[in-house]
Structure formats: structure tokens, C-alpha cells
């Protein structure tokens, strides 16, 4: 009975979404001047999959993490991160875990904006709280693995982990300890940030300052209709605080194309993304937005968007 009711619900909502799409949107919707359409080269896709693999490590229990990696689990808060080095030993990595517990969910829904001495503007209270409780422990481990062989540092995360990675990357790249470590080694490390399915993190002032500082180093991946990337809402004014995105968005569309932002920040076409969501909901299910958020969905999406992808393996 449950399966039957779910089927009826999906068909009904799919029909409604399809009707709205047909009635109010043109057949072909262009994402606008802020995006260029392309495919991932093998190099870009391989790099994205490597970032995603590091993100997946953060979800593992301590007994299951790869050798040489260190799990940081903040007791009483459930913020979790993993620190380690790439296979060639040249990249030092911090990866934050996404939502997995009740405490994580409470962070997600604490959406009022809050000020902090460490950030310009205002940021999401729940994400800030997780950041403040984990920063010292994560930084201690992160700095300990940077040595003479290190040429690059990466901060990454999926879902809530992407939000924590955004805050951590802004603070660590200015941290005197991090700068001194590089000075002592006589080198400037390449500094990269990547997130998958990250929610919005702060207000306009925070995001603008972030983008002016390191926004061009931040690659923010969004897979199809992933609902978390639309949270918290923006443009709601007094009802809900105005939130914005940072970095350079890489949007993997329902048609296996990649739309790369030509500018940092929240440069998007609302019409385009609404049309994409309605297309997907009418063809599959309104719940696809939650499925699109999973790590495994991002993995499949990246492969489907490869320039060399086999058409038979691409997603619908």
C-alpha cells in the first residue's frame, strides 16, 4: 500500500510540476551571462572525484579510515573532520563531514545570522558554532602534517561539511600559524577549496569579503536539483535572513552539461534553476532533490559530465 501511495503521489506531483513547467517557462531556458556551458575534461573530472573521495573519508568510523589519516571528532558537538595527505604526499587535506546526527541537524536549522571576530559580515549561527568548537583541534592536526614535501593544501567537505569548509578556509588562510609554517618551510603553498552540496553560509558582506580574498580558489559543485544547495533561502528579507553563496559554482545539469560560473558569488539565473528542478520533478520524483544531494549522486554526476563519457552510462 505504501508503495502504491508513493507511486500515486509521485505521478500526481510530477504531472503538476510538468504542467507548471510547460505553462510558465519557455522550452529552452538559458542560464544567463554568468555561466558558460561545457563538459569536464578528464583532468577536471579526476580532480573532482579525488576531492569527493576525501570528503567520503570524513564519514567513516575511526577503524575504517585510510592509514595515515587522523579523525577529529568533537565530543558533545558531533562536528567531525579528517586530516591526511594525498597518495603522493604533496597535498595536505582537511575534509569535513556532512550531516549525520541529531546535533548536526540542530546546527543546520539554527539559521539566524551571527557575528564573529573571525569573519566579516554575519554567518549562519549553527555552522559558526560547529566551526568554533572544532577549529583549534583541526588546525593542530592540519599544521602537523605540512612538511618540506607539501606543495598544496586543500580544504573540502560535503553538505554541512561544505559549509564548515567554507568557514575554515577563510580563517585558516589568514591564520598566523599557517602563514608562519609556510615561512619556516620557505614556500607558499597552493591553497584550494572544494565543496559538494554545500548550503549557503553567510550574508552578502561575508560572501563578498570571501570572494575578494579567496573566492577564485573555491570550486563549489552543485548536482542537478540538490535541495541543500538552495538552503537557507535568500531573498526572503525579514522572514528569513538573506543568505548568499561563495566561490565559483560548477552546476551539473539534468542533461549532463556543466555550467561554470564566470564570476564568484551567487551569480545565477533563478528561471534556469527553477526550470531544471521542474523538469526533474516531472520526469522522476519531487524527492529527487534529496537523492541528488548524496555523495554517490555527485560521483555519478561527475562521470556523466565527462567530455569522454560513454552516453550509455550517463544519467537521465
GUNUVO-282652 format. One line per field, with one value per residue (C-alpha): y, x, z. Coordinates in nm, 2 decimals. Each point is the difference from the previous one (the first is absolute). Layout:
% GUNUVO-282652
north = c(Y,...)
east = c(X,...)
up = c(Z,...)
END
This chain:
% GUNUVO-282652
north = c(0.00,0.24,-0.06,0.06,0.32,0.12,-0.08,0.19,0.30,0.00,-0.01,0.27,0.24,-0.09,0.09,0.33,0.09,-0.08,0.22,0.29,-0.04,-0.01,0.29,0.25,-0.07,0.01,-0.33,0.09,0.21,0.16,0.02,0.36,0.19,-0.12,-0.36,-0.18,-0.35,-0.28,-0.35,-0.12,-0.09,-0.32,0.21,0.21,-0.31,-0.19,0.29,0.03,-0.37,0.02,0.29,-0.21,-0.30,0.21,0.12,-0.36,-0.08,0.25,-0.22,-0.31,-0.14,0.03,-0.37,0.03,0.31,-0.04,-0.05,0.33,0.20,0.15,0.03,0.30,-0.06,0.29,-0.17,0.16,0.18,-0.27,0.22,-0.24,0.05,-0.21,0.11,-0.17,0.01,-0.09,-0.32,0.18,0.18,0.34,0.12,0.06,-0.05,0.10,-0.16,0.08,-0.25,0.09,-0.04,-0.34,0.05,0.18,0.26,0.06,0.05,0.26,0.19,-0.01,0.16,0.27,0.24,0.34,0.20,0.07,0.22,-0.13,0.16,-0.24,0.08,0.32,0.04,-0.26,-0.38,-0.29,-0.05,-0.38,-0.03,0.26,-0.19,-0.32,0.19,0.17,-0.33,-0.19,0.26,-0.04,-0.38,-0.02,0.27,-0.18,-0.32,0.19,0.19,-0.31,-0.18,0.30,-0.07,0.06,-0.23,0.19,0.22,0.04,0.02,-0.08,0.06,-0.19,-0.14,-0.13,0.14,0.15,-0.08,0.24,0.28,-0.08,-0.01,0.35,0.15,-0.20,0.10,0.37,0.00,-0.24,0.18,0.31,-0.19,0.11,-0.36,-0.11,0.29,-0.06,-0.37,0.10,0.26,-0.25,-0.24,0.27,-0.05,0.13,-0.30,-0.02,0.05,-0.16,-0.04,-0.23,-0.08,-0.23,0.07,0.29,0.21,0.38,0.12,0.37,0.34,0.22,0.17,-0.33,-0.15,0.31,0.01,-0.37,0.03,0.30,-0.19,-0.37,-0.04,-0.09,-0.29,-0.14,-0.25,-0.06,-0.30,-0.03,-0.31,0.04,0.09,-0.05,0.17,0.06,0.25,0.21,0.03,0.23,0.19,0.34,0.30,-0.06,0.32,0.02,-0.34,-0.19,0.18,0.05,-0.26,-0.02,-0.24,0.04,-0.13,-0.11,-0.22,-0.31,-0.11,-0.35,0.02,-0.27,-0.02,-0.09,0.34,0.21,0.37,0.17,0.35,0.26,0.20,-0.08,0.02,-0.05,0.08,-0.21,-0.02,-0.07,-0.08,-0.25,-0.19,0.00,-0.15,-0.27,-0.09,-0.03,-0.21,-0.24,-0.02,-0.06,-0.27,-0.18,0.11,0.31,-0.19,-0.01,0.32,-0.20,-0.29,0.25,0.11,-0.33,-0.05,-0.29,0.22,0.26,-0.28,-0.12,0.36,0.08,-0.31,0.07,0.35,-0.11,0.11,-0.37,-0.15,-0.30,0.11,-0.34,0.08,0.35,0.08,0.09)
east = c(0.00,0.28,0.17,-0.33,-0.07,0.36,-0.05,-0.32,0.16,0.30,-0.22,-0.23,0.27,0.19,-0.30,-0.05,0.37,0.00,-0.31,0.15,0.32,-0.19,-0.23,0.24,0.35,0.13,0.11,0.37,0.12,0.34,0.20,0.10,0.32,0.16,0.04,0.19,-0.11,0.26,0.10,0.26,0.34,0.15,0.24,-0.29,-0.22,0.29,0.07,-0.36,-0.02,0.31,-0.15,-0.32,0.20,0.16,-0.35,-0.12,0.29,-0.16,-0.31,0.20,0.05,0.35,0.06,-0.08,0.19,0.31,0.34,0.18,-0.32,-0.12,-0.36,-0.10,-0.34,-0.11,-0.18,-0.32,-0.04,0.04,0.20,0.23,0.29,0.29,0.35,0.25,0.23,-0.05,0.15,0.30,0.05,0.00,-0.35,-0.12,-0.37,-0.28,-0.34,-0.31,-0.29,-0.35,-0.33,-0.01,-0.14,-0.27,0.25,0.10,-0.37,-0.03,0.30,-0.17,-0.33,0.17,-0.03,0.02,0.30,0.27,0.30,0.35,0.34,0.14,-0.23,-0.12,-0.38,-0.21,-0.02,-0.23,-0.02,0.00,0.29,0.20,-0.06,0.14,0.29,0.10,-0.01,0.22,0.24,0.29,0.00,-0.02,0.27,0.24,-0.02,0.00,0.32,0.17,-0.02,0.14,0.37,0.27,-0.17,-0.33,-0.07,-0.38,-0.27,-0.37,-0.31,-0.31,-0.33,-0.34,-0.34,0.04,0.37,0.01,-0.13,0.26,0.27,-0.11,0.04,0.32,0.17,-0.06,0.14,0.30,0.14,0.04,0.12,0.34,0.09,-0.07,0.19,0.29,0.01,0.04,0.26,0.20,-0.01,0.10,-0.30,-0.35,-0.24,-0.26,-0.33,-0.32,-0.35,-0.28,-0.35,-0.27,-0.37,0.09,-0.28,0.04,0.22,-0.02,-0.14,0.10,0.28,0.16,-0.03,0.13,0.31,0.06,-0.02,0.23,0.25,0.00,-0.32,0.19,0.16,-0.34,-0.17,-0.36,-0.17,-0.38,-0.16,-0.33,-0.29,0.19,-0.23,0.27,0.18,-0.32,0.01,-0.04,-0.22,0.11,-0.22,-0.24,0.10,-0.15,-0.16,0.33,0.34,0.15,0.27,0.24,0.25,0.38,0.24,-0.03,-0.30,0.02,-0.35,-0.06,-0.33,-0.26,0.12,0.35,0.15,0.21,-0.08,0.31,-0.05,0.21,0.01,0.01,-0.30,-0.37,-0.02,-0.28,-0.32,-0.30,-0.20,0.25,0.03,-0.38,-0.05,0.27,-0.17,-0.34,0.14,0.15,-0.30,-0.24,0.22,0.10,-0.12,-0.02,0.22,0.28,0.13,0.10,0.15,0.20,0.17,0.17,0.37,-0.06,-0.23,0.29,0.23,-0.23,-0.07,0.37,0.05,-0.31,0.13,0.34,0.09,0.09,-0.30,-0.16,-0.36,-0.13,0.12,-0.13,-0.28,-0.35)
up = c(0.00,0.09,-0.34,-0.18,0.19,-0.07,-0.37,-0.01,0.18,-0.24,-0.31,0.13,0.10,-0.32,-0.21,0.20,-0.04,-0.37,-0.05,0.18,-0.20,-0.33,0.09,0.15,-0.14,-0.36,-0.16,0.02,0.30,-0.02,0.33,-0.08,-0.05,0.32,-0.12,-0.27,-0.11,-0.04,0.10,0.25,-0.15,0.14,0.21,0.15,0.06,0.16,0.23,0.10,0.07,0.22,0.20,0.04,0.11,0.28,0.10,0.03,0.24,0.25,0.03,0.10,0.35,0.14,-0.06,-0.37,-0.09,-0.23,0.15,0.08,0.04,0.33,0.11,0.21,0.17,0.23,0.29,0.11,-0.34,-0.26,-0.24,-0.17,-0.24,-0.14,-0.07,-0.22,-0.31,-0.36,-0.13,-0.14,0.34,-0.16,0.10,0.36,0.03,0.25,-0.08,0.21,0.04,-0.09,0.20,0.17,0.35,0.19,0.12,-0.37,-0.09,0.28,-0.15,-0.34,0.12,0.22,-0.29,0.17,-0.10,0.26,0.02,0.08,0.05,-0.25,-0.29,-0.18,-0.02,0.16,-0.04,0.07,0.38,-0.01,-0.24,0.20,0.32,-0.16,-0.14,0.33,0.19,-0.26,-0.13,0.25,-0.01,-0.38,-0.04,0.23,-0.20,-0.33,0.07,0.13,-0.34,-0.20,-0.07,-0.25,-0.26,0.02,-0.29,0.03,0.26,-0.06,0.22,-0.11,0.12,-0.11,0.12,0.35,-0.05,-0.30,0.22,0.27,-0.27,-0.12,0.35,0.07,-0.32,0.05,0.35,-0.05,-0.30,0.21,0.31,0.13,0.08,-0.36,-0.14,0.23,-0.10,-0.36,0.08,0.20,-0.29,-0.24,-0.23,-0.08,-0.02,-0.27,0.19,-0.14,0.13,-0.13,0.12,-0.12,0.08,0.24,0.14,0.01,0.28,0.06,-0.10,-0.29,0.20,0.10,-0.35,-0.17,0.23,-0.05,-0.38,0.00,0.21,-0.12,-0.20,-0.32,0.18,0.11,-0.23,0.11,-0.16,-0.03,-0.13,-0.19,0.23,0.33,0.25,0.26,-0.23,0.00,0.38,0.19,-0.23,-0.13,-0.09,0.29,0.18,0.35,0.00,-0.06,0.00,-0.35,-0.06,-0.29,-0.15,-0.04,-0.25,-0.36,-0.06,-0.22,-0.07,-0.14,-0.18,-0.06,-0.36,0.10,-0.08,0.23,0.05,0.14,0.16,-0.17,0.33,0.36,0.23,-0.05,-0.37,-0.12,-0.21,0.22,-0.31,-0.12,0.33,0.06,-0.35,0.07,0.33,-0.16,-0.29,0.25,0.23,-0.30,-0.15,0.33,0.34,0.22,0.24,-0.26,0.16,0.30,-0.20,-0.20,0.32,0.08,-0.05,-0.23,-0.22,-0.03,-0.10,-0.28,-0.11,-0.04,-0.21,-0.21,-0.07,-0.13,-0.35,-0.07,0.18,-0.16,-0.09,0.12,0.36,0.02,0.24,-0.13)
END
